[in-house]
């Protein structure tokens, strides 16, 4: 499942495949899909929200991700800010 999601993800690792589509394409039952997703989440290989999965890079050996903002699924606004090089907040932009 990880390799499939990596293959179909966009440049930010985002995949918009629905569970029903994934089960057909991967030849899995719904239960097997949920179990595979849970395992990938437990190993910090993906971030998942309803209708959206982000493939995360493999961490260096022996290191786990921390559960802090920015360490998992990124919000679309943050992706766009990074892509355009804009500051993150009004304070960084020098706005009141």
N, C-alpha and C positions, 0 to 999 in steps of 0.2 A: 504494500500500500504506500509506503514512504517513497519508493522509487517511482511509482505511478504519479503520485502527487507532485513530485519534483519534476517529472517530465512534462506535466500539463500546466504547471504554475507559470505565472507571469514573471517579469523581472524582479518583483518584490517577494516572490515565493507564494503569491496568493492563488488559490484555486477556488472556483465557484461551483464545482460539481455538487449536485444534490446527492444525498445518500442513495436514493433510488437509482440514479445513474451509476454511481460507484459500484453498487452491488451487481448490476448487470455487466458493466465493463470488466470488473475484477472477478466475476463468477463467484461471488460470496453471498452468504445469507446475510440478512440484516443484523442478526446476532453476532456473526463473525466480524462484520464490519465494525460494529460498536466495540467489540473486544480488541480488534486491531487498533482502532483509534485510541482507546483507553491506554493501550501499551505504548503507543507513540507519544501520547501526552505524558505518561509517567516517566518516559525517558527524555523528555524535553526536546523531542524531534519535530513536533508540530505545535501550533497554537490553533485552537478551534473555537468558533462561535457559530451560531445557527447560520447556515448557508455560506460559510466562509472558513477556509482552512489555510493557514500559512505554514509552509515548510520552513523550518528553522535550520540554520547551518549546524553541522556536527560540532559539538564542543571538543576542545582538546582532550586527549586521554586523561582520565582521572578528575576532570573538572565538570561540575554541574552548573547550570544556570541558576541565578538567583531569581526569586519571584518578586521583582521590582518593576515599576513602570519602565517600559521600553525594552524589557528583556523577553517579551513574548509578542503577541499579536499587536501590530502597530495600527493606529487609527489612520484612516485615509488622509486626514488633514496633515498628520505628521509625515506621511510618505511624500505628500506634495510639497511640504515645506523643505524637506531634505532634498528633493529632486530639484527644486528651484533655488535652493540656497538661502531661503528666507529665514529670519530669526524665528525662534519658537514662540516667544511671548511678546506682549506689548512693551515690557520693560527692556527686553533685548533690542527692540526697535527704537528705543528712545522716545516712546510715546507716553503721555500721561496716563 
